[in-house]
């Protein structure tokens, strides 16, 4: 099973603001799992493999095989 990261965790890894990560998800630039939510703000989780592909981590390719 894939590790799921929060928006804040992804933002910290990429050294960007949470808002930037949310914008990338909404624009389709970053694939995310949308969680059911009660609050006004949509909740997302990003798979570790997706993040690895985005940052060009060579171990992501071997993990997918």
Buried (B, 14 or more C-beta within 10 A) or exposed (E): EEEBBBBEBBBEBBEEEBEBBBEBBEEEEBBBEEEEEEEEEBBBBBBBBBBBBBEEBEEBEEEEE
